[in-house]
Amino acid sequence: MTGTVTLVGAGPGDKGLLTTAGAQAIARADAVVYDRLVGEDILDLIPPHAEKISVGKENSHHPVPQPEINDILVRLAREGKAVVRLKGGDCFLFGRGGEECEHLLANGVPFRVIPGVTSALAAPAFAGIPVTHRDFTSSVHIITAHARAGKPLQINFDALVRLDGTLVFLMGLTALEQVTSGLLRAGMPPDLPAAVIENGARGTQRKVVCGLSDLAGAVRAAGLQSPALIVVGRVCALSDQLDWFTPLPLHGKTIVVTRPKARAGTLAGKMRRRGANIIEAPCIETVPRKDTQPLADALQRSHDWAVFTSPAGVPAAVDALRRLGCDLRTLYGMKLAAIGKGTADALASYGLTADLVPAQYDGEHLADALIAVMPQGGSALLLRAKQGGQLLPEKLAAAGIRVTDVPLYDTVYRCDKADALRGLLAAGKIDAVTFTSVSTVEAFVQAVGAAEYTGFTACCIGTQTADAARKHGMCVKIAKNATIDELVACMEEIDNVP
Ligand code: SAH
């Protein structure tokens, strides 16, 4: 049976501005055909089994010609696939969405359209420019300033000036001079407020706001690049006053999050809400170990404490117990220790309250805290990664505690974004990298390879993590207490990195 093609508007780039319906369509997709302007974070939502086809369009240069894109959509649908055609911004605004629908219709392929947040409205909103305002104007007009190669712009500037509304030009950066001079010639006042917004509604957004006649020069001086759009109208005068985006504490900072995908969400979300440009580049993966025998053997004996040293250990224990045909009740009678708040929260999500969380969240302090409450000859069951550090078991054993160390999962170094990270590092575009464990540091270093690690600040949870980062010559900042909130706060203290 023929599949359906769903045209999805991905919004201006930030994952948060993708619609819920759009995200659901991506989650269900068997194949995704996407443009260049679709944000990386949104591409990360594509299910691993789905086919990913880039047909990136760049200015007048179309790597995959439109007829070919049309044919790809029909072919994939005829293979019975749920196809998502993912486009930047809204799919019907200068995105050739209409042409694609016509082609699908002509070929009997069913389609749907999920509109997206257009950059034409989102970029001004993130730049403090309300596109309409009762005191200034009651209309907004969206115009393409894209000319076919070698042809002059086909824009009726006289008509635009007479409209007296806010004008938004897309695809206009290369033609900026022609747009402003066209408007001036048609009688627009030279001091009419105007703006160019680069990377609108993204963490990397930049803007230039000035009088119309100065715009082209100011934009050239600032070196703004594509994607960018032009806004012309008196509402641009509000841009400074209503700018809510630039003052956010992490605005303008590009921050890499290295923790595993499943756990990156909260940290990345918190920093995004503070205005940061986040690059989610998980460098480690936790893989459950198939062999449950060590756990089965360990459970033959009784233990006083079950010790969890990372949030990932908790679901791994639940899973391993299930595979042994039992469940968390097997731990009945044991006290529960968690290395930090995240791990205690993971226990809480299963209805369990940690009996002990050390004041400082690392292996050393966990060992001290356990030794303080356990009698000599007591026993501790460590439920953790195969690659866990030796400090904790050694300290416990030295204090006369019987330790059973059960490996439940492997911490595997794996980074799909290694090339991108290397490029950004070389270009000096990374302000900070967050490390939440020693293994994230080692995995990052392995992914990036030999490099100078001095251009950014390594923001670390825990002294052992910080030591590992220092060992590689990184400039380190430690979260005051090892929580995600403290890590975010520590990032806000980074000033200009050398
Ligand atoms: N369908 C898209 C527009 C496609 S045309 C939408 O609704 O947004 C591509 C043009 O959109 C670019 O040349 C640029 O002018 C503009 N654009 C897209 N994303 C942008 C962004 N994040 N910031 C500024 N302009 C953007």
Residues whose N, C-alpha, C, O or C-beta is under 5 A from the ligand:
A	BS01	SAH	P12 G13 G88 G89 D90 L93 F94 G95 T118 S119 A120 A123 F169 L170 M171 G172 I197 E198 N199 G200 P227 A228 L229
